[in-house]
């Protein structure tokens, strides 16, 4: 079974919804449950940031581990992603704070061709016995 899936994302706002659907498809294919809908919400924030602040390309990679899902978004900007500050009336600037709150861990890594912003979210184990075979 494929444990990592990749999606090249078009540089347009509708791509955020496509990224959410892609994550949901990955989880369904892996028989992983996300009852609180954390993974699609986190990926929405990561992809939105890449579309707003990145350059060149945006790629989403979804990886399955025994106890978590790893969401990685790469783009062509080498500017490190950091949580911003948003005043009470501002509409933007809270995304990475949300990612930090909902994730087990997250970070930003500069790459030769840009950067990778990643987050790890919990997953619920299936009852299929497959997880025990992987472990």
N, C-alpha and C positions, 0 to 999 in steps of 0.2 A: 504494500500500500504506500502510496506517495505521502510522505510526511511533511513536505514543503511544497507550497504552490505559489506561483508568481503571476502578477498582473501588471502589465504596462498601462499606465493611466494617461488618458488624454488630458491636455491642459485646459479643461473647461469645468465650470461649476457642477454640471450634472455627473461628473466623475465621482463625486463624493458618494452619491447614492449607489453608483455601480460598485464602488469599493465596499460599501456596507453589504450589498447583496453577495459579492464575491466571498466575503468572510462568512456570511451565513451559509453559503453553498459549501465552503470548506468544512465548516463545523458539521453540517449534515452528512457530508461524504465520510467524515471520520467518526460519525456517531458520537459526537461530543455535544453535550448540552451546555447552554449558556442561559440559564433561566432568568437572569437579571438583565440580559441584553448588554453586557459590559463590552464585549469585543467589538460589535458594530459601532458603539458610541465612541470608544477609544480610537478606532480606525478613522472615524469621521473627523475627529480633531486632528489626527496626524496628517491625513490627506489634505484637509483644509489648510493647515499650516504650510504644507509643501506647495500647494497651489498658490497661496498668497505670497510666500516669502522665498520659495525656491526658484531655481532657474533650470531651463533646458529640458529636463525629463523628470518624470515621477514614476516610481516603480514601487508596488506593494508586494511584500513577501509575507506569507502566513505560514508559520511553522507549528507543528504539533509536537509537544513533549509529553512525558508521562503525566505531569501534574499541572501543566500550563500551556497556554497558547502564546506564541511570540509573534507580535505584529511589528513589521519593520517597513518604514517608508524611506526610500532614497530619492534624492533630487540632486540637481547639478550645482547647488550653492554650497560653498564651504563654510558659510556662517553657522556657527553652533546655535542650536535651538535652546532657548532659555525661557523660563516662565516670564511673562510680562507683568506689568502692573496696569490694572484697569480701574478707573474711577467708578463710582456708583452709577453714573449715567452712560458710561461707554459700553458699546455693544461688543467690542473685541478685546482680546488680551487675557482671557481666562482659560483658553483651551488647554495649555500645558499644565495648569493647576488642576484641571479636571482629570487629565491623563494621570497625573501624579496621585491623585486621590483614589482613582478607580483601579490602578495597576498595582501589581505586586512589586514591580520595579520598572524603571524607564531610564532612558539616557539618550545622548546624542554623541555621535562619533564622526569625526572628519575622515573622509576617504580621499584617495587620489583624484577621483572624478566628482566629488561633491560631499554629501553627508548622508548619514543614516540616522534616523530617529526611531527608536524602538520602545516597545512596551510589552511587558509580560502580564497576562491576565489569567486568573484562575480558570480551571475547567473542571467540570463534573465528570467523574469517571463513568464510563458506560458499564453495563452489566454483561457485556458480550464475552468477557474473558480475555479479550485481545490485549488489554492493558497488562494483565498478569503475564501474558506470553512475552511482551516486550520488555518487562521489568527485570 
